[in-house]
């Protein structure tokens, strides 16, 4: 028999997983995307200084719109998109050398996906708040 706290935790995990899935596009399995061909270390420098991608996407690529991590696009699709974006909010990087864009792609692919902040999921936050009050 499952005790109440174990059942509550199971419901919490299930609900949190569903909330996260609704807010993020599913990441493609790693096996479906070919390895990045660029230099991730150089790409980080470009991302943070020269191209200033962080200004919209955050230093970890997980803020802003759209989130870059996890990267759901193949390298060639990414290159085509940043050269001719489909949205007005995204600047065009048509004049940037392809090698630089491949390095940025490699950097984005190297960023580990962070877990969401528990405070950003209302159900988890309410359970944690009730637990803190009870103790």
C-alpha positions in Angstrom: 0.0 0.0 0.0 1.3 3.4 -0.9 1.4 6.0 1.9 0.0 9.5 1.5 3.3 11.2 1.0 4.5 8.8 -1.6 1.2 9.1 -3.5 1.4 12.9 -3.3 4.9 12.9 -4.6 3.9 10.6 -7.5 1.0 13.0 -8.4 3.4 16.0 -8.1 6.0 14.4 -10.4 3.3 13.4 -13.0 1.8 16.9 -13.0 5.1 18.7 -13.2 6.2 16.5 -16.1 3.0 17.4 -17.9 3.4 21.1 -17.2 7.0 21.1 -18.4 6.0 19.2 -21.6 3.3 21.7 -22.4 5.7 24.6 -22.1 8.7 23.2 -24.1 8.9 21.5 -27.4 10.0 18.0 -27.1 13.8 17.6 -27.7 14.6 15.3 -30.5 16.5 12.2 -29.4 20.3 12.9 -29.5 20.7 10.1 -32.1 18.5 11.9 -34.6 20.8 15.0 -34.8 24.2 14.7 -36.3 27.1 15.9 -34.2 27.8 19.6 -34.5 30.7 20.4 -36.8 31.9 23.7 -35.3 34.1 24.6 -32.3 31.9 25.0 -29.2 34.5 27.0 -27.3 34.8 29.6 -30.1 31.0 29.5 -30.5 30.6 30.6 -26.9 32.8 33.6 -27.5 30.7 34.6 -30.6 27.4 33.9 -28.8 28.4 36.1 -25.8 30.4 38.9 -27.4 30.5 39.4 -31.1 27.0 38.3 -32.1 25.4 39.0 -28.7 22.9 36.2 -28.9 22.7 36.2 -25.1 20.8 39.5 -25.2 17.6 37.7 -26.3 18.3 34.0 -25.5 20.2 34.4 -22.2 23.7 33.2 -21.5 22.5 29.6 -21.2 20.3 29.7 -24.2 17.3 28.7 -22.0 15.6 32.1 -21.7 14.0 34.4 -24.2 12.0 33.3 -27.1 12.5 30.8 -28.5 14.6 28.8 -26.1 17.7 27.4 -27.8 18.3 24.6 -25.4 17.6 21.8 -26.1 18.4 22.6 -29.8 15.7 20.9 -31.9 17.1 21.9 -35.3 19.7 20.2 -37.4 22.8 22.2 -38.1 21.9 23.1 -41.7 18.4 24.0 -40.7 19.8 26.3 -38.0 22.1 27.9 -40.4 19.3 28.6 -42.9 17.1 30.0 -40.2 19.6 32.4 -38.7 20.5 33.7 -42.2 16.8 34.2 -43.1 14.7 34.2 -40.0 10.9 33.7 -40.2 10.2 36.2 -37.5 10.8 39.9 -37.3 12.3 39.7 -33.7 15.2 37.7 -34.9 18.0 39.6 -36.7 19.4 38.2 -39.9 23.0 36.9 -39.8 23.4 36.6 -43.5 26.8 38.5 -43.5 28.3 36.2 -40.8 30.7 33.6 -42.1 29.3 30.1 -42.1 32.1 28.8 -39.9 31.2 31.3 -37.2 27.5 30.2 -37.3 28.6 26.5 -37.1 30.7 27.4 -34.1 27.7 29.0 -32.4 25.5 26.0 -33.2 28.2 23.7 -31.6 28.1 25.9 -28.5 24.4 25.8 -28.3 24.4 22.0 -28.6 27.0 21.8 -25.9 24.9 23.6 -23.3 23.3 21.2 -20.8 19.5 21.6 -20.3 18.7 23.0 -16.9 15.9 21.7 -14.7 13.1 24.2 -14.3 13.0 26.3 -11.1 10.5 24.6 -8.8 9.0 28.0 -8.1 8.0 28.3 -11.7 5.6 25.3 -11.5 2.6 26.3 -9.3 1.8 22.9 -8.1 5.3 22.1 -6.9 5.6 25.5 -5.3 2.3 25.1 -3.4 3.4 21.6 -2.1 6.8 22.9 -1.0 5.2 25.9 0.7 2.7 23.7 2.6 5.5 21.4 3.6 7.6 24.3 4.8 4.7 25.6 6.9 4.1 22.1 8.4 7.7 21.7 9.5 
